Amino acid sequence: MIRYRADVHVDDGALKSALAEDVRRGLGAREKWLPPKYFYDAAGSALFERITELPEYYLTRAEQALLDAHATAILGEARPAEIVELGAGSPAKVRRLLAALNGTGPLARYVPVDVDASMLGRAGRALLGEGGVDEVHAVVADFERHLGRVPPAAGRRLVAFLGSTLGNLDATARHALLRDVRSLLGPGDHFLLGVDLVKSPCMLHAAYDDAAGVTAAFNRNILHVINRGLGGDFDAEAFGHYARWNAEEARVEMHLVAAADHTVCLRALDMAVAFETGETIWTESAYKFTRASVEAMLDTAGLRLVRWDSGGGFALALAVPARATAAVPHAA
Ligand code: AVJ
């Protein structure tokens, strides 16, 4: 019996042309920007793992504590036969969910969705070896583009989107993603969302500008990714790390700041990018939420909040598909 399978919807060629397109647009703009998904090559993923262990970066520990405390109750409510995990990354989060299933037997199927095929393979095989799940059906795909490719449900479904990854998306992209999530759910299915909460600016700033400089290295790593992918000659050390809390927009903004006037060449794009001293590349937004903002955001996507567990400045929101709204009758 085949217990691990992977459907591949993004290959290296597709990833490379998406990178080329995004960099051409982002670095060609008057206010330069880059999408945060390009942080995560092998080095960037390792740096992110180090970030999760920093004293200032409370998010991962807070979410883990919430999962340890409440996963049994959450899964008792959702009673899933399968878990679809978006932007799965490391198996640490789903492992906590599986541990909470004890007694009700192994999960029939785990469907992780992520662009990193090798990470999915390692995580999938490890989870199968641990016995918490019968079958892993990995979907190598971009969760912002390919949620339509998730295989049909194999039973009652829980879609999980943890780690506050949703916070990287702006309001328009969040809405589109939540609509896609809604269409993955049938009656009786659930959506579990992990979100970071609005809190003191000092704590937020420290979490994104740690004393050991790991977040700075993580931020600069995106320039190495571009150098390798597009034949660039960025000197990552010529950029400083800058993080600011934007209270109006409820987001932490991360930037790279050019230390001097200089020009960078991107061979694969035949593009020269000029920087002035102090000019920035906006590399990430990390939106922060409240219970009210989460409830409203879910609501406009056809999802209804049914459970809210918060602590340590973080929250787990459990939602179900809202009843279809009645069709508006024709005016007489
Ligand atoms: C993985 C998107 C949740 O926004 O906190 C960590 C990435 N950026 N430090 C976050 C990140 C800077 C992280 N997420």
Boltz pocket constraint, residues with backbone or C-beta under 6 A from the ligand:
constraints:
  - pocket:
      binder: B
      contacts: [[A, 51], [A, 59], [A, 163], [A, 164], [A, 165], [A, 167], [A, 168], [A, 207], [A, 208], [A, 215], [A, 284], [A, 285], [A, 286]]
      max_distance: 6.0
